[in-house]
Amino acid sequence: MATAFERELAGYSLTTAEILYRLPDHPAILQSYVWQDYDVAPEFPVLESFLSFWRREIEGKLHSVNVSYRRKLAAGAWRTVQFQHVH
């Protein structure tokens, strides 16, 4: 399994989703579930896979999903710096 750093170099970023769903026995009540994993924006294939699992296996019907993510490593985040040794 890749480390978090290796996933970030491959374009993954830490992604958090707040999932609101209806309680099966009380559909008028919304419950919140927080999901977090490394995923690739904007497609979010890992989250999509989890939501497919949810729709198939979990009784609570999805109401909404709010997603936030932040890439720690970006193209402009790395710079080459030259310096001279002072003797």
C-alpha positions as CSV (number, residue, x, y, z in Angstrom):
1,M,0.0,0.0,0.0
2,A,1.3,3.5,-0.9
3,T,2.2,5.9,1.8
4,A,0.3,9.2,2.2
5,F,3.2,11.1,0.7
6,E,3.3,8.7,-2.3
7,R,-0.4,9.1,-2.9
8,E,-0.1,12.9,-2.8
9,L,2.7,12.7,-5.4
10,A,0.3,10.7,-7.5
11,G,-2.3,13.5,-7.4
12,Y,-4.4,12.3,-4.4
13,S,-5.4,14.7,-1.7
14,L,-6.9,14.3,1.7
15,T,-10.7,14.5,1.1
16,T,-13.4,14.9,3.7
17,A,-17.1,14.3,3.0
18,E,-20.0,15.1,5.3
19,I,-22.7,12.7,4.4
20,L,-26.3,13.5,5.5
21,Y,-28.6,10.6,5.4
22,R,-32.1,9.8,6.6
23,L,-32.6,7.4,9.5
24,P,-34.4,4.3,8.2
25,D,-37.0,4.2,11.0
26,H,-37.4,8.0,11.1
27,P,-37.0,9.4,7.6
28,A,-37.7,12.9,8.7
29,I,-34.6,12.9,10.8
30,L,-31.2,13.5,9.2
31,Q,-28.0,12.0,10.6
32,S,-24.5,13.1,9.8
33,Y,-21.5,10.8,8.9
34,V,-18.0,12.1,8.3
35,W,-15.9,10.2,5.7
36,Q,-12.2,10.9,5.1
37,D,-9.7,9.3,2.8
38,Y,-7.2,10.1,0.1
39,D,-8.9,10.7,-3.3
40,V,-8.4,12.5,-6.6
41,A,-10.4,15.6,-7.4
42,P,-12.6,16.4,-9.2
43,E,-13.7,12.8,-10.0
44,F,-13.4,11.5,-6.5
45,P,-13.3,7.8,-7.5
46,V,-12.7,6.6,-3.9
47,L,-15.6,8.5,-2.5
48,E,-17.8,7.4,-5.5
49,S,-17.0,3.8,-4.7
50,F,-17.9,4.3,-1.0
51,L,-21.2,6.0,-1.9
52,S,-22.0,3.1,-4.3
53,F,-21.4,0.7,-1.4
54,W,-23.6,2.9,0.8
55,R,-26.5,2.9,-1.7
56,R,-26.2,-0.9,-2.0
57,E,-25.6,-2.0,1.6
58,I,-26.8,0.7,4.0
59,E,-30.5,1.3,4.7
60,G,-30.2,5.0,5.4
61,K,-31.1,6.9,2.2
62,L,-28.6,9.6,1.2
63,H,-29.8,13.2,1.5
64,S,-26.7,15.1,0.6
65,V,-22.9,15.0,0.4
66,N,-20.6,18.0,1.1
67,V,-17.0,17.5,-0.1
68,S,-13.9,19.4,0.8
69,Y,-10.3,18.7,-0.1
70,R,-6.9,20.3,-0.1
71,R,-3.9,19.4,-2.1
72,K,-0.9,19.7,0.1
73,L,1.5,19.2,-2.8
74,A,0.9,21.3,-5.9
75,A,3.0,22.1,-9.0
76,G,4.1,25.4,-7.5
77,A,4.8,24.0,-4.1
78,W,8.3,22.7,-5.0
79,R,11.1,25.1,-6.0
80,T,14.7,24.6,-6.7
81,V,16.8,26.9,-4.5
82,Q,20.5,27.5,-5.3
83,F,22.8,28.8,-2.6
84,Q,26.5,29.2,-2.1
85,H,28.4,27.8,0.8
86,V,30.0,30.6,2.7
87,H,33.5,29.7,4.0
